[in-house]
Amino acid sequence: MNTCLGMTASLLLASGAMAQNADFTAAHFETALKVQVGTLPCELGQTVVLEADPAAIGFFHLRIGKLRYRLAPELTTTGAIRLEDKAAGIVWLQLANKSMLMNQKLGRRVADECQSAVQLQVAEELRRTPQASVLDDAASTAVVKK
């Protein structure tokens, strides 16, 4: 019963977010559900605070220092989570093991190596057991011609 109620509430909230933005689809909502939120420490002593926008499900507020942005999910083909503030030119990319904040207008990273607790665990696991490179596989099947 609670699961059905939770799903119904989620669908109502998602439809409200979609009504706020006609371009916001179910796929955008699914992407938003995967976003790691909280206070994320980054390299060089920086900290990013990423929070869900309680007034608009699927949207996020990001703070870094005195800068503030409102981000919306963008769909990708790579599996990376991408949130954007298009007006400011800000892009938040979340991978399994780290996140980074980029300023597209300036063409540079604002913050890198930002990690939630989950991302930190994934990064540690990748260090312990690195995945095989696609280049390693190609090298083993390469044919040498004379």
C-alpha positions as CSV (number, residue, x, y, z in Angstrom):
1,M,0.0,0.0,0.0
2,N,2.8,2.5,0.9
3,T,4.6,1.6,-2.3
4,C,1.5,2.4,-4.4
5,L,1.0,5.6,-2.5
6,G,4.6,6.6,-3.0
7,M,4.5,5.9,-6.7
8,T,1.3,7.9,-7.1
9,A,2.9,10.8,-5.2
10,S,6.0,10.6,-7.4
11,L,3.9,10.6,-10.5
12,L,1.9,13.6,-9.4
13,L,5.1,15.5,-8.4
14,A,6.7,14.5,-11.7
15,S,3.6,15.7,-13.7
16,G,3.8,19.0,-11.8
17,A,7.5,19.4,-12.7
18,M,6.6,18.6,-16.3
19,A,3.8,21.1,-16.3
20,Q,6.4,23.8,-15.2
21,N,8.6,23.0,-18.2
22,A,7.0,21.4,-21.3
23,D,10.4,20.0,-22.3
24,F,10.7,18.1,-19.1
25,T,10.0,14.4,-19.9
26,A,9.7,11.2,-17.9
27,A,13.3,10.5,-19.0
28,H,14.4,13.9,-17.4
29,F,12.6,12.9,-14.2
30,E,14.4,9.5,-14.2
31,T,17.7,11.2,-14.6
32,A,16.9,13.6,-11.7
33,L,16.3,10.6,-9.5
34,K,19.9,9.5,-10.0
35,V,21.5,12.7,-9.0
36,Q,23.8,12.5,-5.9
37,V,22.9,15.5,-3.7
38,G,24.5,17.0,-0.6
39,T,27.8,18.6,0.3
40,L,30.4,17.3,-2.0
41,P,34.1,18.0,-1.2
42,C,36.2,18.7,-4.3
43,E,39.9,19.0,-5.1
44,L,41.8,22.1,-4.1
45,G,39.6,22.6,-1.0
46,Q,36.5,23.5,-2.9
47,T,33.0,22.4,-1.8
48,V,29.9,22.1,-3.9
49,V,26.5,22.0,-2.3
50,L,23.8,20.4,-4.5
51,E,20.2,20.3,-3.3
52,A,16.9,19.3,-4.9
53,D,14.6,22.2,-5.5
54,P,11.6,21.5,-3.2
55,A,9.4,23.8,-5.3
56,A,10.1,22.1,-8.6
57,I,10.8,18.3,-8.6
58,G,13.6,17.3,-10.9
59,F,15.4,20.7,-10.6
60,F,18.4,21.4,-8.4
61,H,20.2,24.3,-6.6
62,L,24.0,24.3,-6.7
63,R,26.2,26.5,-4.6
64,I,30.0,26.9,-4.8
65,G,31.4,29.7,-2.7
66,K,29.1,32.7,-3.3
67,L,27.9,31.5,-6.7
68,R,24.4,30.1,-7.0
69,Y,22.8,28.2,-9.9
70,R,19.5,26.5,-10.7
71,L,20.1,23.3,-12.7
72,A,17.8,21.1,-14.8
73,P,18.6,17.6,-16.1
74,E,19.7,17.2,-19.7
75,L,19.6,13.8,-21.4
76,T,22.9,12.1,-22.5
77,T,23.8,9.1,-24.5
78,T,26.8,8.2,-22.3
79,G,25.1,7.4,-19.1
80,A,26.6,10.5,-17.4
81,I,24.3,12.6,-15.4
82,R,24.2,16.2,-16.8
83,L,22.6,19.1,-15.1
84,E,22.6,22.6,-16.7
85,D,21.9,26.2,-16.0
86,K,21.8,27.2,-19.6
87,A,21.5,31.0,-19.0
88,A,24.7,30.9,-16.9
89,G,26.5,28.4,-19.1
90,I,27.1,26.1,-16.1
91,V,27.2,22.3,-16.5
92,W,27.3,19.7,-13.6
93,L,28.5,16.3,-14.8
94,Q,28.1,13.4,-12.5
95,L,29.9,10.1,-13.3
96,A,29.9,7.0,-11.1
97,N,33.2,7.9,-9.4
98,K,33.3,11.8,-9.5
99,S,31.5,14.9,-10.5
100,M,32.7,18.2,-12.0
101,L,31.4,21.7,-12.5
102,M,32.2,23.4,-15.8
103,N,31.6,26.9,-17.2
104,Q,30.9,26.5,-20.9
105,K,31.0,30.3,-21.5
106,L,34.5,30.5,-20.2
107,G,35.5,27.0,-21.5
108,R,36.9,25.8,-18.2
109,R,36.3,23.6,-15.1
110,V,35.1,25.4,-12.0
111,A,35.5,22.4,-9.7
112,D,36.7,18.9,-10.3
113,E,37.0,15.6,-8.4
114,C,33.8,16.4,-6.4
115,Q,32.6,13.2,-4.6
116,S,29.6,12.1,-2.7
117,A,30.0,9.2,-0.3
118,V,28.7,6.8,-3.0
119,Q,31.0,8.2,-5.6
120,L,33.9,7.9,-3.1
121,Q,33.1,4.2,-2.7
122,V,33.0,3.6,-6.4
123,A,36.3,5.4,-6.9
124,E,37.9,3.2,-4.2
125,E,36.6,0.1,-5.8
126,L,37.9,1.2,-9.2
127,R,41.4,1.7,-7.6
128,R,41.3,-1.8,-6.1
129,T,40.0,-3.5,-9.2
130,P,40.6,-1.5,-12.3
131,Q,38.4,-2.3,-15.3
132,A,40.0,-3.5,-18.5
133,S,40.6,-0.8,-21.1
134,V,38.9,-1.1,-24.5
135,L,42.4,-0.5,-25.8
136,D,43.8,-3.5,-24.0
137,D,41.2,-5.7,-25.8
138,A,42.0,-4.1,-29.2
139,A,45.8,-4.7,-28.7
140,S,45.3,-8.4,-27.9
141,T,43.3,-9.0,-31.1
142,A,45.4,-6.8,-33.4
143,V,46.9,-8.5,-36.5
144,V,50.4,-7.6,-37.6
145,K,50.8,-7.4,-41.3
146,K,54.2,-7.8,-43.0
